[in-house]
Amino acid sequence: MAEAAAETAAESERARAADAVEAAATAATAAYVAEMAAAGIRPGKPAPTHRSAGTKAISGVQALDYVVAASLDDWKKRPVDAEQVRLLDAVRECDLAINRAHAARAAAIDDVARWVASTAETGRPLPRALLTQHAQDTGEECRPLQRWSEKQAATEGLVAELGCLLRVHENTARNLLCVSAMLQHELPATRALLATGSISYRHAEVIVNNALSLPETARAAFEAEALTGADDLTVNQLKKRASTVRELSHPESILTRHRSALNARSFAVMPNRDGMACLELILTQEDAAAINDRVDTLARSLHNAAAAEPVDTRTLGQQRLDVAVDLLLTGVTETGLGAGVQGLVNVTVPVLTLMGLSEQPGTLDGFGPLDADTARRVAATAKSFTRILIHPETSTVLSVGTTRYTVPADLKKWLEIRDGTCRFPGCTRQARHSDIDHTHDWQYNGQTRWDNLAHLCKRSHRLKTETGWTVTQTPDGTMNWTSPAGKHYATHPATRLSPHPTTTASEPGPDPGPSNTAQRPIDIWNNLIDPNWNDPNWNDPNGNDPNGNDPNPDTDDVPF
């Protein structure tokens, strides 16, 4: 009986406590409602709370929800922050101005392109045909000198001019010319939206890139459909819409388009920060899927083995990347191509860093700084790297390896280290894949010496030879370029080097003997000696090599 009485008393105490909590919540709610009513806020009639009235009382949570709803209603009625609106409007106005400026720039670019096309004034007026002395003596007919017409030379000169002017790569300059022409002549609706600022230049590029892959007769319908509501879409949203519309409106089958797209397959490497790089491949979907499956299978086998015996601590993503790198570095094609072939790069290492007395970074040719530990490891162990020692104060070349001791190769390697890349403004092609060009042309008595030589890629070499671009070189390796429009641009060597201590300014090393047995030209206008024309393996200039390949890259400054 005593236990039952105690339990009844405890239950009564709990009931009184619950009633007290509910009464307190009800009182708080009533007080807040009265406060809101005094302030003119009427969220609604509160629910009854008396059990004696036969209605259900609201809980504390319901009361809190009621208070929050009332507060939210009050927040919605607050006045707009005028200063924030002003700042946002300023951002929008700047964006509209940028879009309008892009439209104006496209019009200006198209104007200059049409002017150059009509006048061809940026092409160098070289003679159309020149004869070798031997050809003159034997009565041979004239051979054409230029593989670029005046109009093509003018166009290429304009691409270079535009790239230097805007400080962009030549491919970006070509894209600007193409997009500008499309906007001005093929896609008027896109141009109009860009001119009003309704869409950005990136939106316009999406429309242009898709329209270019369509026949001219289908572009108008595509533009009208793709631009519907475009001023409310992000760039990625517009990409999806434009891609869908293009697929539905393209008159050619996907098989035909795929065959054409195969010509656009490519391989590229782009430097990244902190000693990293990005590898990009544009390839067919089936090849990409097969590569992905093979790499994933090999990486997962390593990952599963590591799970059974935890020695390899790499993540699956890291193992996938390492597997792909190993396959690319040491793999062999089905025909056996690649067996024993290793990649070759140049790493410039300060001698004190190599000795462990300094942490100054090295330089990986074509990419940039390399941390000291990696530079030391590469210089000490990697067989596929050329080890180059540079004095930390005078920057004099101390060694390029005993396999490159003879003067012609040594001087060529010296120039390759100094230049790093093609020396035309904005060009990033590696020096070892470029020609060595006489800055002051050899046929005009230019000397073959370190301060009159520099690397130019094949296209830049032809620009210098066939267009109005001119250049001079200072003793420190600075190249001062003048465009056909009279604008000046300078490029600087990748590594500041002085001549070898044992050389003189006029003689970079021991005489290597005759490297070119051709007779020097007497008169560029009448008697031009080109040893290539006597080489039966040389392609006739009339072949018009579309890739611009120089058949004899080591014999420079001889017109193509």
LORO-876126 format. One line per 5 residues: number of its first residue (from 0); their letters; for each residue y, z, x of C-alpha. Coordinates in nm, 4 decimals. Layout:
NUM) a) Y/Z/X; ...
This chain:
0) maeaa) 0.0000/0.0000/0.0000; 0.2373/0.0847/0.2868; 0.1768/-0.2532/0.4502; 0.2468/-0.4386/0.1239; 0.5694/-0.2474/0.0768
5) aetaa) 0.6804/-0.3313/0.4311; 0.6052/-0.6996/0.3791; 0.8043/-0.7014/0.0535; 1.0996/-0.5369/0.2248; 1.0917/-0.7933/0.5100
10) esera) 1.0812/-1.0796/0.2619; 1.3784/-0.9365/0.0763; 1.5683/-0.9052/0.4043; 1.5007/-1.2666/0.4929; 1.6185/-1.3793/0.1501
15) raada) 1.9387/-1.1813/0.1844; 1.9988/-1.3354/0.5304; 1.9443/-1.6875/0.3959; 2.1789/-1.6163/0.1080; 2.4380/-1.4885/0.3535
20) veaaa) 2.4124/-1.8051/0.5690; 2.4374/-2.0304/0.2649; 2.7314/-1.8311/0.1309; 2.9098/-1.8612/0.4644; 2.8499/-2.2389/0.4765
25) taata) 2.9691/-2.2738/0.1186; 3.2798/-2.0726/0.1916; 3.3545/-2.2800/0.5017; 3.3119/-2.6015/0.3085; 3.5323/-2.4778/0.0282
30) ayvae) 3.7995/-2.3752/0.2761; 3.7906/-2.7161/0.4498; 3.8039/-2.8979/0.1162; 4.1035/-2.6881/0.0161; 4.2691/-2.7742/0.3480
35) maaag) 4.2066/-3.1461/0.2958; 4.3367/-3.1236/-0.0593; 4.6523/-2.9580/0.0673; 4.6894/-3.2466/0.3125; 4.6445/-3.5009/0.0346
40) irpgk) 4.2875/-3.5982/0.1344; 4.0405/-3.5982/-0.1544; 3.6892/-3.6844/-0.0336; 3.5332/-3.6003/-0.3689; 3.4125/-3.3092/-0.5813
45) papth) 3.1956/-3.0584/-0.3896; 2.8440/-2.9944/-0.5149; 2.7768/-2.6772/-0.7140; 2.6438/-2.3890/-0.5064; 2.5533/-2.1111/-0.7510
50) rsagt) 2.1852/-2.0766/-0.8325; 2.2809/-1.9065/-1.1597; 2.4497/-2.2261/-1.2683; 2.1183/-2.4102/-1.2495; 2.2411/-2.6702/-0.9959
55) kaisg) 2.1113/-2.7350/-0.6437; 2.3256/-2.5905/-0.3658; 2.4096/-2.8063/-0.0597; 2.2639/-2.7046/0.2752; 2.4558/-2.6465/0.5957
60) vqald) 2.3570/-2.9937/0.7275; 2.4800/-3.1572/0.4097; 2.8042/-2.9683/0.4394; 2.8443/-3.0925/0.7992; 2.7798/-3.4503/0.6911
65) yvvaa) 3.0435/-3.4076/0.4238; 3.2956/-3.2823/0.6795; 3.2155/-3.5684/0.9223; 3.2537/-3.8272/0.6466; 3.5899/-3.6851/0.5562
70) slddw) 3.6984/-3.6865/0.9204; 3.5839/-4.0475/0.9644; 3.7825/-4.1498/0.6602; 4.0851/-3.9822/0.8121; 4.0213/-4.1591/1.1476
75) kkrpv) 4.0075/-4.4978/0.9782; 4.3510/-4.4377/0.8273; 4.5151/-4.3560/1.1596; 4.7924/-4.5921/1.2774; 4.7023/-4.8723/1.5269
80) daeqv) 4.7879/-4.8090/1.8929; 5.0726/-5.0548/1.9410; 5.0613/-5.0372/2.3217; 4.6925/-5.1259/2.3343; 4.7547/-5.4187/2.1027
85) rllda) 5.0368/-5.5390/2.3256; 4.8168/-5.5230/2.6378; 4.5276/-5.7046/2.4698; 4.7633/-5.9752/2.3446; 4.8899/-6.0187/2.7005
90) vrecd) 4.5335/-6.0679/2.8241; 4.4716/-6.3266/2.5544; 4.7913/-6.5128/2.6347; 4.6920/-6.5278/3.0015; 4.3520/-6.6657/2.9037
95) lainr) 4.5117/-6.9298/2.6822; 4.7460/-7.0267/2.9655; 4.4525/-7.0606/3.2050; 4.2662/-7.2855/2.9616; 4.5741/-7.5014/2.9073
100) ahaar) 4.6258/-7.5222/3.2837; 4.2666/-7.6434/3.3267; 4.3365/-7.9195/3.0767; 4.6537/-8.0167/3.2618; 4.4681/-8.0109/3.5956
105) aaaid) 4.1974/-8.2389/3.4558; 4.4651/-8.4863/3.3475; 4.6308/-8.4735/3.6901; 4.3003/-8.5221/3.8732; 4.2164/-8.8222/3.6569
110) dvarw) 4.5616/-8.9685/3.7198; 4.5244/-8.9512/4.0974; 4.1677/-9.0860/4.0776; 4.2812/-9.3894/3.8793; 4.5718/-9.4420/4.1190
115) vasta) 4.3441/-9.4381/4.4221; 4.0941/-9.6667/4.2500; 4.3665/-9.9203/4.1757; 4.5328/-9.9123/4.5182; 4.2579/-9.8028/4.7615
120) etgrp) 4.5371/-9.6714/4.9836; 4.3330/-9.3900/5.1372; 4.0875/-9.6306/5.2981; 4.1517/-9.7224/5.6605; 4.2393/-10.0940/5.6911
125) lpral) 3.9766/-10.1751/5.9525; 3.8718/-10.5356/6.0150; 3.5965/-10.6594/5.7902; 3.3867/-10.8004/6.0751; 3.3697/-10.7528/6.4494
130) ltqha) 3.1567/-10.9203/6.7139; 2.9817/-10.7771/7.0148; 3.0563/-10.9500/7.3421; 2.7015/-11.0794/7.3466; 2.7412/-11.2153/6.9929
135) qdtge) 3.0596/-11.3924/7.0917; 2.8972/-11.5444/7.4008; 2.5986/-11.6729/7.2056; 2.8007/-11.7983/6.9122; 2.6339/-11.5597/6.6692
140) ecrpl) 2.7901/-11.5273/6.3267; 3.0021/-11.2253/6.2389; 2.8373/-10.8988/6.1388; 3.0178/-10.6775/5.8865; 3.1472/-10.3531/6.0365
145) qrwse) 3.2006/-10.1400/5.7290; 2.9264/-10.0276/5.4959; 3.1971/-9.8816/5.2714; 3.4339/-10.1170/5.0953; 3.8019/-10.0261/5.0939
150) kqaat) 3.7620/-9.8954/4.7400; 3.4609/-9.6799/4.8266; 3.6295/-9.5522/5.1403; 3.9323/-9.4611/4.9303; 3.7145/-9.2784/4.6781
155) eglva) 3.5314/-9.0823/4.9470; 3.8611/-9.0030/5.1121; 3.9922/-8.8718/4.7797; 3.6864/-8.6497/4.7328; 3.7506/-8.4985/5.0741
160) elgcl) 4.1234/-8.4695/5.0014; 4.0611/-8.2916/4.6717; 3.8039/-8.0573/4.8258; 4.0418/-7.9548/5.1038; 4.3375/-7.9238/4.8688
165) lrvhe) 4.1535/-7.6898/4.6295; 3.9386/-7.5281/4.9019; 3.6113/-7.6229/4.7330; 3.2928/-7.7949/4.8475; 3.2740/-8.1731/4.8276
170) ntarn) 3.0154/-8.1500/4.5463; 3.2543/-7.9308/4.3480; 3.5289/-8.1867/4.4075; 3.3038/-8.4659/4.2798; 3.2242/-8.2584/3.9709
175) llcvs) 3.5948/-8.2055/3.9089; 3.6556/-8.5797/3.9245; 3.3642/-8.6479/3.6897; 3.4550/-8.3778/3.4362; 3.8199/-8.4827/3.4390
180) amlqh) 3.7317/-8.8456/3.3708; 3.4954/-8.7487/3.0882; 3.7549/-8.5246/2.9258; 4.0277/-8.7862/2.9461; 3.8280/-9.0879/2.8319
185) elpat) 3.4990/-8.9879/2.6657; 3.5391/-8.6472/2.4966; 3.8779/-8.6276/2.3239; 3.7842/-8.3388/2.0925; 3.6756/-8.1230/2.3860
190) ralla) 3.9970/-8.2106/2.5704; 4.2036/-8.1155/2.2646; 4.0368/-7.7732/2.2288; 4.0839/-7.7071/2.5996; 4.4498/-7.8136/2.5825
195) tgsis) 4.5179/-7.5658/2.3022; 4.3341/-7.2925/2.4896; 4.0685/-7.2506/2.2181; 3.7839/-7.2982/2.4684; 3.7603/-7.2325/2.8412
200) yrhae) 3.6905/-7.4802/3.1200; 3.3357/-7.3421/3.1403; 3.2855/-7.4294/2.7734; 3.4153/-7.7800/2.8444; 3.1751/-7.8169/3.1387
205) vivnn) 2.8822/-7.7351/2.9093; 2.9828/-8.0163/2.6723; 3.0429/-8.2611/2.9580; 2.7142/-8.1840/3.1366; 2.5137/-8.2423/2.8200
210) alslp) 2.7121/-8.5500/2.7171; 2.6566/-8.7111/3.0575; 2.2831/-8.7196/2.9934; 2.3339/-8.9104/2.6671; 2.4026/-9.2808/2.6214
215) etara) 2.7685/-9.3573/2.5584; 2.6991/-9.4511/2.1970; 2.5565/-9.1041/2.1218; 2.8274/-8.8939/2.2838; 3.0753/-8.8858/1.9965
220) afeae) 2.8206/-8.7546/1.7450; 2.6931/-8.5006/1.9962; 3.0449/-8.3733/2.0690; 3.1323/-8.3310/1.7010; 2.8140/-8.1352/1.6265
225) altga) 2.8124/-7.9222/1.9439; 3.1772/-7.8179/1.9086; 3.1369/-7.6804/1.5547; 3.2592/-7.3225/1.5768; 3.2684/-7.3417/1.9587
230) ddltv) 3.5888/-7.1351/1.9753; 3.3862/-6.8343/1.8519; 3.0933/-6.8801/2.0924; 3.0344/-6.7474/2.4410; 2.9440/-6.9930/2.7152
235) nqlkk) 2.5751/-6.9024/2.6959; 2.5722/-6.9376/2.3182; 2.7331/-7.2796/2.3497; 2.4750/-7.3784/2.6123; 2.1935/-7.3040/2.3686
240) rastv) 2.3614/-7.4918/2.0854; 2.4542/-7.7907/2.3029; 2.1028/-7.8099/2.4444; 1.9527/-7.8071/2.0945; 2.1950/-8.0693/1.9640
245) relsh) 2.1306/-8.2869/2.2698; 1.7548/-8.2743/2.2192; 1.7903/-8.3736/1.8541; 2.0421/-8.6517/1.9156; 1.8962/-8.8067/2.2321
250) pesil) 1.7563/-9.1546/2.1568; 1.5170/-9.1513/2.4550; 1.1824/-8.9766/2.4510; 1.1321/-8.6584/2.6504; 0.8817/-8.8419/2.8724
255) trhrs) 1.1427/-9.0957/2.9781; 1.3999/-8.8229/3.0390; 1.1516/-8.6171/3.2396; 1.0847/-8.9103/3.4701; 1.4576/-8.9425/3.5333
260) alnar) 1.4942/-8.5676/3.5842; 1.2348/-8.5804/3.8615; 1.4958/-8.7498/4.0789; 1.7106/-8.4361/4.0565; 1.4497/-8.2054/4.2112
265) sfavm) 1.5956/-8.0154/4.5040; 1.5580/-7.7319/4.7529; 1.8488/-7.5147/4.8647; 1.9139/-7.1949/5.0584; 2.2299/-6.9911/5.0019
270) pnrdg) 2.3436/-6.6962/5.2156; 2.3809/-6.3615/5.0438; 2.5229/-6.0240/5.1391; 2.3709/-5.7594/5.3666; 2.1578/-6.0011/5.5673
275) macle) 1.9854/-6.1509/5.2632; 1.9649/-6.5053/5.1241; 1.8751/-6.6839/4.8014; 1.6163/-6.9636/4.7863; 1.6544/-7.2136/4.5001
280) liltq) 1.4044/-7.4803/4.3959; 1.4551/-7.7287/4.1127; 1.1082/-7.8584/4.0297; 0.8818/-7.9563/3.7419; 0.7671/-7.6911/3.4990
285) edaaa) 0.4003/-7.7470/3.5765; 0.4569/-7.7040/3.9503; 0.6681/-7.3956/3.8901; 0.3997/-7.2467/3.6656; 0.1266/-7.3186/3.9203
290) indrv) 0.3325/-7.1697/4.2050; 0.4076/-6.8628/3.9973; 0.0403/-6.8178/3.9083; -0.0780/-6.8553/4.2680; 0.1804/-6.6159/4.4080
295) dtlar) 0.1146/-6.3668/4.1302; -0.2623/-6.3814/4.1790; -0.2381/-6.3201/4.5545; 0.0221/-6.0459/4.5116; -0.1846/-5.8662/4.2462
300) slhna) -0.4913/-5.8739/4.4687; -0.2855/-5.6979/4.7360; -0.1441/-5.4573/4.4787; -0.4876/-5.3683/4.3391; -0.6232/-5.3137/4.6899
305) aaaep) -0.3314/-5.0858/4.7660; -0.3976/-4.8885/4.4476; -0.7551/-4.8226/4.5584; -0.6472/-4.7303/4.9100; -0.2735/-4.6438/4.9124
310) vdtrt) -0.1714/-4.7830/5.2483; 0.0576/-5.0626/5.1295; 0.3584/-4.8973/4.9631; 0.5313/-5.2193/4.8527; 0.6056/-5.2790/4.4861
315) lgqqr) 0.4454/-5.5727/4.3082; 0.7785/-5.7604/4.3134; 0.8109/-5.7108/4.6890; 0.4525/-5.8263/4.7434; 0.5152/-6.1394/4.5364
320) ldvav) 0.8165/-6.2280/4.7498; 0.6341/-6.1572/5.0773; 0.3375/-6.3697/4.9689; 0.5684/-6.6611/4.8824; 0.7487/-6.6309/5.2180
325) dlllt) 0.4196/-6.6278/5.4107; 0.2958/-6.9344/5.2246; 0.6176/-7.1248/5.2930; 0.6323/-7.0292/5.6592; 0.2691/-7.0902/5.7506
330) gvtet) 0.1281/-7.3008/5.4678; -0.0089/-7.6535/5.5130; 0.0104/-7.9424/5.2652; -0.2961/-8.1228/5.1332; -0.2404/-8.3972/5.3922
335) glgag) -0.2293/-8.1440/5.6751; 0.1467/-8.1685/5.7129; 0.2897/-7.8440/5.8422; 0.0023/-7.7377/6.0642; 0.1528/-7.5738/6.3719
340) vqglv) 0.5090/-7.6426/6.2535; 0.7452/-7.3469/6.2559; 1.1029/-7.3128/6.1384; 1.3752/-7.3037/6.4045; 1.7040/-7.1156/6.3804
345) nvtvp) 1.9603/-6.9900/6.6302; 2.0429/-6.6213/6.6624; 2.3469/-6.5303/6.8723; 2.3064/-6.1803/7.0192; 2.5679/-5.9924/7.2262
350) vltlm) 2.4035/-5.8959/7.5538; 2.4916/-5.5263/7.5145; 2.3289/-5.5259/7.1706; 2.0158/-5.6783/7.3196; 2.0120/-5.4072/7.5856
355) glseq) 2.0460/-5.1352/7.3228; 2.3888/-5.0290/7.4471; 2.5785/-5.1528/7.1420; 2.5241/-5.1865/6.7671; 2.7422/-5.4968/6.7360
360) pgtld) 2.5661/-5.7334/6.4932; 2.4228/-6.0678/6.5934; 2.4798/-6.3945/6.4067; 2.2173/-6.6052/6.2330; 2.3143/-6.9708/6.2500
365) gfgpl) 2.4296/-7.0941/5.9112; 2.4060/-6.7560/5.7397; 2.6223/-6.4938/5.9078; 2.5982/-6.1417/6.0521; 2.2589/-5.9952/6.1393
370) dadta) 2.2146/-5.6213/6.1961; 2.1542/-5.5106/6.5544; 1.7945/-5.3921/6.5016; 1.6904/-5.7219/6.3429; 1.8730/-5.9221/6.6118
375) rrvaa) 1.6918/-5.7308/6.8872; 1.3552/-5.7725/6.7183; 1.4087/-6.1445/6.6602; 1.5284/-6.2092/7.0152; 1.2366/-6.0172/7.1638
380) taksf) 0.9416/-6.1322/6.9557; 1.0028/-6.4365/6.7363; 0.8648/-6.7500/6.8959; 1.0404/-6.9744/6.6492; 1.3894/-6.8556/6.7452
385) trili) 1.6125/-6.9777/7.0240; 1.7375/-6.6757/7.2133; 2.1039/-6.7074/7.3113; 2.2820/-6.4475/7.5254; 2.6594/-6.4197/7.4912
390) hpets) 2.8784/-6.2129/7.7231; 3.0581/-5.9500/7.5116; 3.3999/-5.9978/7.6773; 3.4359/-6.3522/7.8039; 3.1970/-6.5087/7.5479
395) tvlsv) 3.0621/-6.7275/7.8259; 2.7166/-6.8695/7.7624; 2.4826/-6.6865/7.9954; 2.1532/-6.8412/7.8890; 2.0106/-7.0810/7.6333
400) gttry) 1.6559/-7.0688/7.7630; 1.4969/-7.2433/8.0562; 1.3627/-7.5235/7.8364; 1.7187/-7.6499/7.7849; 1.8519/-7.6437/8.1391
405) tvpad) 1.9374/-8.0088/8.1917; 2.3022/-8.0861/8.1262; 2.2831/-8.3205/7.8238; 2.0674/-8.0827/7.6243; 2.2553/-7.7789/7.7549
410) lkkwl) 2.5934/-7.9213/7.6566; 2.4591/-8.0240/7.3184; 2.3234/-7.6736/7.2608; 2.6543/-7.5247/7.3783; 2.8413/-7.7319/7.1209
415) eirdg) 2.5865/-7.6428/6.8538; 2.6404/-7.2711/6.9178; 3.0167/-7.3096/6.9263; 3.0474/-7.5172/6.6085; 2.7752/-7.3640/6.3913
420) tcrfp) 2.8372/-7.6172/6.1148; 2.9996/-7.9547/6.0613; 3.3645/-7.9227/6.1627; 3.5119/-8.1101/5.8660; 3.7119/-7.8795/5.6345
425) gctrq) 3.4895/-7.7133/5.3765; 3.1615/-7.8620/5.5040; 2.8748/-7.6179/5.5599; 2.6016/-7.8489/5.6896; 2.4417/-7.6990/5.9982
430) arhsd) 2.5480/-7.8361/6.3341; 2.1923/-7.9084/6.4446; 2.1602/-8.1522/6.1535; 2.4906/-8.3255/6.2350; 2.6118/-8.5864/6.4836
435) idhth) 2.8067/-8.5022/6.7974; 3.1301/-8.6962/6.7642; 3.4041/-8.7776/7.0153; 3.7253/-8.6402/6.8633; 3.9254/-8.8997/7.0548
440) dwqyn) 3.7038/-9.2008/6.9982; 3.4945/-9.3131/7.2916; 3.5882/-9.6767/7.2361; 3.9512/-9.5712/7.2833; 3.8639/-9.4209/7.6240
445) gqtrw) 3.7846/-9.0759/7.4882; 3.5977/-8.8640/7.7436; 3.2537/-8.7108/7.6942; 3.3482/-8.3496/7.7634; 3.3341/-8.0156/7.5869
450) dnlah) 3.6916/-8.0224/7.4543; 3.6558/-8.3729/7.3092; 3.3241/-8.3255/7.1277; 3.2430/-8.1648/6.7953; 2.9723/-8.1787/6.5302
455) lckrs) 3.0295/-8.3879/6.2196; 2.7712/-8.4476/5.9495; 2.6973/-8.8101/5.8697; 2.9338/-8.8223/5.5735; 3.2196/-8.6537/5.7602
460) hrlkt) 3.1547/-8.8812/6.0583; 3.1942/-9.1834/5.8353; 3.5054/-9.0359/5.6727; 3.6634/-9.0086/6.0168; 3.5545/-9.3616/6.1101
465) etgwt) 3.6209/-9.5535/5.7886; 3.8978/-9.3710/5.6010; 4.2484/-9.2508/5.6713; 4.1406/-8.9040/5.7894; 4.2417/-8.8293/6.1512
470) vtqtp) 4.1754/-8.5295/6.3775; 4.2770/-8.3728/6.7073; 4.1073/-8.0900/6.8967; 4.2630/-7.8045/7.0972; 4.0964/-7.6518/7.4060
475) dgtmn) 3.9816/-7.3484/7.2063; 3.7800/-7.5736/6.9737; 4.0198/-7.5749/6.6784; 4.0075/-7.9032/6.4856; 4.3368/-8.0114/6.3262
480) wtspa) 4.2759/-8.2617/6.0478; 4.5328/-8.4827/5.8753; 4.4437/-8.6314/5.5371; 4.5431/-8.9795/5.4148; 4.8140/-8.8067/5.2078
485) gkhya) 4.9576/-8.6465/5.5215; 4.8347/-8.2924/5.4474; 4.7082/-8.0779/5.7342; 4.3950/-7.8646/5.7496; 4.2399/-7.6722/6.0385
490) thpat) 3.8799/-7.5687/6.1073; 3.7783/-7.3142/6.3667; 3.4578/-7.2836/6.5727; 3.1916/-7.0449/6.4492; 3.1747/-6.8801/6.7933
495) rlsph) 3.4574/-6.8688/7.0438; 3.3072/-6.9965/7.3679; 3.4562/-7.0796/7.7054; 3.3117/-7.3467/7.9340; 3.0338/-7.2359/8.1660
500) pttta) 3.1855/-7.0699/8.4772; 3.0386/-7.3347/8.7060; 3.1934/-7.6231/8.5156; 3.5384/-7.7754/8.5193; 3.7470/-7.8951/8.2304
505) sepgp) 3.6713/-8.2568/8.3054; 3.3046/-8.2122/8.3951; 3.0959/-7.9716/8.1851; 2.7990/-7.9783/8.4230; 2.6037/-8.1806/8.6757
510) dpgps) 2.6076/-8.5512/8.6181; 2.3044/-8.6249/8.3993; 2.3094/-8.9891/8.4943; 2.3771/-9.2770/8.2588; 2.2911/-9.1824/7.9007
515) ntaqr) 2.4187/-9.5040/7.7457; 2.3773/-9.8331/7.9262; 2.5959/-10.0216/7.6820; 2.9098/-10.1835/7.8157; 3.2233/-9.9969/7.7025
520) pidiw) 3.4363/-10.1819/7.4481; 3.7295/-10.3738/7.5850; 3.9182/-10.4320/7.2639; 3.8261/-10.2670/6.9367; 3.9695/-10.5570/6.7413
525) nnlid) 3.7987/-10.8381/6.9299; 3.5203/-10.7192/7.1589; 3.3303/-10.4190/7.0226; 3.0083/-10.3336/7.2028; 2.7512/-10.1735/6.9774
530) pnwnd) 2.4189/-10.1131/7.1563; 2.2472/-10.0607/6.8224; 2.2791/-10.4299/6.7406; 2.0596/-10.5126/7.0383; 1.7924/-10.2634/6.9240
535) pnwnd) 1.5204/-10.4443/6.7246; 1.4312/-10.1154/6.5504; 1.7807/-10.0635/6.4153; 1.8426/-10.1346/6.0485; 2.0850/-10.4132/5.9830
540) pngnd) 2.4239/-10.2857/5.8631; 2.3903/-10.5108/5.5631; 2.1162/-10.2774/5.4416; 2.3796/-10.0405/5.3009; 2.1723/-9.7241/5.3464
545) pngnd) 2.2499/-9.5217/5.0314; 2.2000/-9.1934/5.2173; 2.4500/-9.2799/5.4875; 2.1955/-9.2142/5.7619; 2.3167/-9.2903/6.1107
550) pnpdt) 2.0368/-9.4872/6.2851; 2.1450/-9.3496/6.6224; 2.3103/-9.0099/6.5732; 2.3314/-8.9359/6.9462; 2.5426/-9.2470/7.0078
555) ddvpf) 2.8569/-9.1526/6.8228; 3.1906/-9.3134/6.7581; 3.0342/-9.6600/6.7466; 3.1236/-9.8072/6.4056; 2.8356/-9.8180/6.1639
